[in-house]
Amino acid sequence: MERSILHCDLNNFFASVECRDHPELNSRPVAVCGSVEDRHGIVLAKNEQAKQFGVRTAETVWQAKKKCPDLLVVPPHFDRYIYFSNMVKQIYLSYTDQVEPFGIDECWLDVTGSNRLFGTGQKIAEQILARVKLELSLTVSVGVSFNKVFAKLGSDMKKPDAMTVITRENYREKVWPLPVDALLGVGRTTGKRLSTMGIKTIGDLARTDSKYVVSSFGKAGYDMWTNANGLNCSEVLPNGVYTAPKSIGNSITCVHDLFDINEVWPVLLFLAEKISFRMRDAGLIASGLQLSVKDNRLHASQHQMQLEVPTRLTMDLACAAKEMFLNGYHWTCPVRALGISGFALLPESEMQQTSFFHSILRDEKMEKLEDRMEHVRDKYGKASVTRAALMRQLPIPAGREKKSDMRQNQ
């Protein structure tokens, strides 16, 4: 039986929720933006009126206002976005239990087994479009296809409040003329590299010998070629099924520039403590660590290392990040933002001694200590136990040290 896959994407989600909650905004160009004071002053979402002025997601507030002087900037209200995300998901679940989130505003649905109850995938998509608008006063774009990749492409092709159907009979006509970086799994950098190889459209990629693509990109190249040819067979995961994250990380934009390692170190320690907690919560350890550094010219660099011993201990992660920073950052400009991410994650059951000079007894002792610290914090609050190095005034946005981590799959 041919699969019937939907990809549903809420239109201008954050901005749409703000306009829904405040109808007086509907006739004005609106952008939801981060705090300029905390140096997070970028566009997170914009409504259709703002789009008409060329306002784009991720550009700075001053850039957006240069394009649209009358742009109304509003702060984000994430509790409302999570609420409406869950409400929309309940609509999806009324058609199938195979609902796989792809971020807060997107989901895949496999409605193959629902066709006898509700009609074809196209009929179900029409019902979802109508219900989201009627019940929640929001709009959604839906792609309908026989696999997840083309369903995602379909939801991107026509917006807002629209549906696109991509079939085995028409995908060459609809999909192949699109730019190659429109394909899921092909980022901007990969798209540029493909372009230098003469591969500019999805059709170009599909018609290229798979061995040539694999020779340049490895397994990722074969996956791209498979997706371009409509051969992706990945399943839509049932609602609530947990998939282990590929990496766990945290990043932060500092409230002022950092000028030396003495200012950088407590931020690295703060971030290491955050990801240590999240790895412990997920039952995972990291065998690799990535450091991201952004300077005050907004130039970003990344550095990676394989850890000698897989770990999630705060101090081990922080020291490894510090080592990468000292070896890789040359202080051509002050530091604006930092991020740490553990990758090549392993189940905690695989914790083992991998170096003759490494003390597994010390690790066990530190694991117990950090477990006790988290227990005390859960019971008495995050500020009940604090490392001495973090008791100083940190150059991080106010309140960040008190917020709970977002425990989502990455």
Residue pairs with C-beta under 8 A, 6 or more apart in sequence:
1 112
2 112
2 146
2 168
3 110
3 112
3 146
3 147
4 110
4 111
4 112
4 115
4 120
4 121
4 124
4 144
4 146
5 108
5 109
5 110
5 111
5 112
5 121
5 144
5 145
5 146
5 147
5 148
5 150
5 151
5 236
6 108
6 109
6 111
6 121
6 124
6 125
6 128
6 142
6 143
6 144
6 151
7 102
7 106
7 107
7 108
7 109
7 142
7 143
7 145
7 148
7 151
7 152
7 154
7 155
8 88
8 92
8 106
8 107
8 108
8 109
8 128
8 140
8 141
8 142
8 155
9 105
9 106
9 140
9 141
9 142
9 143
9 155
9 156
9 159
10 16
10 84
10 85
10 88
10 105
10 106
10 132
10 138
10 139
10 140
11 138
11 139
11 140
11 141
11 159
11 160
11 161
12 45
12 46
12 47
12 48
12 51
12 160
13 45
13 81
13 84
13 85
13 104
13 105
13 138
14 32
14 44
14 45
14 76
14 81
15 30
15 31
15 32
15 45
15 46
15 47
15 50
16 45
16 47
16 138
16 139
17 77
17 80
17 81
17 84
17 138
18 25
18 30
18 32
18 74
18 77
19 25
19 26
19 30
19 47
20 136
20 137
20 138
21 77
21 80
25 47
25 72
25 74
27 49
28 49
28 70
28 72
29 46
29 47
29 49
29 50
29 52
29 53
29 55
29 68
29 70
29 71
29 72
30 46
30 47
30 49
30 50
30 71
30 72
30 74
31 43
31 44
31 45
31 46
31 47
31 50
31 55
31 61
31 64
31 71
31 72
31 73
31 74
32 43
32 44
32 45
32 46
32 74
32 75
32 76
33 41
33 42
33 43
33 44
33 61
33 64
33 73
33 74
33 75
33 76
34 40
34 41
34 42
34 44
34 76
35 41
35 75
35 397
36 61
38 253
38 255
38 397
38 398
39 253
39 254
39 255
39 336
39 397
40 253
40 397
41 60
41 61
41 62
42 58
42 59
42 60
42 61
43 55
43 56
43 57
43 58
43 59
43 60
43 61
43 64
44 57
44 76
45 57
46 55
46 56
46 57
46 64
48 160
50 64
50 68
50 71
53 67
53 68
53 71
54 67
54 68
55 64
55 67
55 68
55 71
56 64
61 73
64 71
64 73
65 71
65 73
81 104
81 105
82 104
84 136
84 138
85 104
85 105
87 135
87 136
88 107
88 132
88 136
88 138
88 140
89 99
89 101
89 107
89 239
91 128
91 131
91 132
91 135
91 136
92 99
92 107
92 109
92 128
93 99
93 239
95 109
95 111
95 114
95 118
95 124
95 127
95 128
96 109
96 110
96 111
96 113
96 114
97 238
97 239
98 109
98 110
98 111
98 113
98 236
98 237
98 238
98 239
99 107
99 108
99 109
99 236
99 238
99 239
100 107
100 108
100 109
100 236
100 237
100 239
101 107
102 108
102 152
106 155
108 148
108 151
108 152
108 236
109 124
109 236
110 235
110 236
111 118
111 121
111 124
114 124
115 121
115 124
118 124
118 127
121 144
121 165
122 144
122 163
122 165
125 142
125 144
125 163
126 163
128 140
128 142
129 139
129 140
129 142
129 161
129 162
129 163
132 138
132 139
132 140
133 139
133 161
139 160
139 161
140 161
141 155
141 156
141 158
141 159
141 160
141 161
141 162
141 163
141 164
142 154
142 155
142 162
142 163
142 164
143 150
143 151
143 152
143 153
143 154
143 155
143 156
143 157
143 163
143 164
143 166
144 151
144 154
144 163
144 164
144 165
144 166
145 151
145 153
145 154
145 165
145 166
145 167
145 171
146 166
146 167
146 168
146 230
147 230
147 232
147 233
147 234
148 184
148 232
148 234
148 236
149 183
149 184
149 185
149 227
149 230
149 232
150 166
150 171
150 175
150 230
150 232
151 166
152 184
153 166
153 175
153 178
153 182
153 183
153 184
154 163
154 164
154 165
154 166
155 164
156 182
157 164
157 174
158 164
164 174
166 174
166 175
168 230
171 230
172 203
175 202
175 203
175 228
175 230
176 201
176 202
176 203
176 206
176 228
177 201
177 202
177 203
178 201
178 202
179 191
179 200
179 201
179 202
180 186
180 191
180 194
180 195
180 199
180 200
180 201
180 202
180 204
180 205
180 228
181 187
181 188
181 190
181 191
181 194
182 202
183 202
183 205
183 224
183 227
183 228
184 227
185 220
185 223
185 224
185 227
186 194
186 224
190 217
190 220
190 224
193 216
194 200
194 205
197 216
198 204
199 205
199 208
199 213
202 228
203 228
205 213
205 224
205 225
205 228
206 225
206 228
206 229
208 225
210 221
210 222
210 225
213 221
213 222
213 224
213 225
214 221
214 222
214 225
215 221
217 224
226 232
237 243
242 409
243 409
244 282
244 284
244 345
244 409
245 282
245 284
245 345
245 409
245 410
246 343
246 345
246 410
247 290
247 341
247 342
247 343
247 345
247 410
248 275
248 278
248 279
248 282
248 284
248 286
248 341
248 342
248 345
248 410
249 275
249 290
249 339
249 340
249 341
249 342
249 410
250 271
250 274
250 275
250 278
250 339
250 340
250 341
250 405
251 271
251 292
251 337
251 338
251 339
251 340
252 267
252 270
252 271
252 337
252 338
252 339
252 396
252 397
252 400
253 294
253 336
253 337
253 397
254 267
254 335
254 336
254 337
254 338
254 395
254 396
255 395
255 396
255 397
256 395
257 296
257 334
257 335
257 336
258 264
258 267
258 334
258 335
258 336
258 395
259 334
259 335
261 322
261 325
261 326
263 335
263 395
264 322
264 325
264 335
264 338
265 318
265 322
265 389
266 389
266 390
266 392
266 394
267 338
267 394
267 395
267 396
268 318
268 321
268 322
268 325
268 338
268 340
269 314
269 315
269 318
269 387
269 389
269 390
270 390
270 394
270 396
270 401
271 318
271 321
271 338
271 339
271 340
272 314
272 315
272 317
272 318
272 321
272 340
273 314
273 318
273 387
273 390
274 405
275 286
275 312
275 317
275 340
275 341
275 342
276 312
276 313
276 314
276 317
276 370
277 374
277 405
278 405
278 407
279 285
279 286
279 312
279 342
279 345
280 312
280 370
280 371
280 374
281 405
281 407
282 345
282 407
283 347
283 348
284 312
284 342
284 345
284 346
284 347
284 348
285 310
285 311
285 312
285 342
285 345
285 346
285 347
285 348
285 350
285 351
286 307
286 310
286 311
286 312
286 317
286 342
286 343
286 344
286 345
286 346
287 306
287 307
287 310
287 343
287 344
287 345
287 346
288 304
288 305
288 306
288 307
288 342
288 343
288 344
289 304
289 305
289 307
289 317
289 320
289 321
289 324
289 340
289 341
289 342
289 343
290 302
290 303
290 304
290 339
290 340
290 341
290 342
290 343
291 302
291 303
291 304
291 321
291 324
291 325
291 328
291 338
291 339
291 340
292 300
292 301
292 302
292 337
292 338
292 339
292 340
292 341
293 300
293 301
293 302
293 303
293 325
293 328
293 329
293 335
293 337
293 338
293 339
294 300
294 301
294 335
294 336
294 337
294 338
295 332
295 333
295 334
295 335
295 336
296 333
296 334
296 335
296 336
297 333
298 336
299 333
301 328
301 329
303 324
303 325
303 327
303 328
304 324
304 343
305 320
305 323
305 324
306 344
307 316
307 320
308 354
308 355
308 358
309 316
309 353
309 354
309 355
309 358
309 363
310 346
310 350
310 351
310 354
311 317
311 363
312 342
312 348
313 363
313 366
313 367
313 370
314 370
314 387
315 366
317 340
317 342
321 340
329 335
351 363
352 360
353 360
373 385
376 384
376 385
377 384
377 385
382 401
382 402
383 401
383 402
390 401
394 401
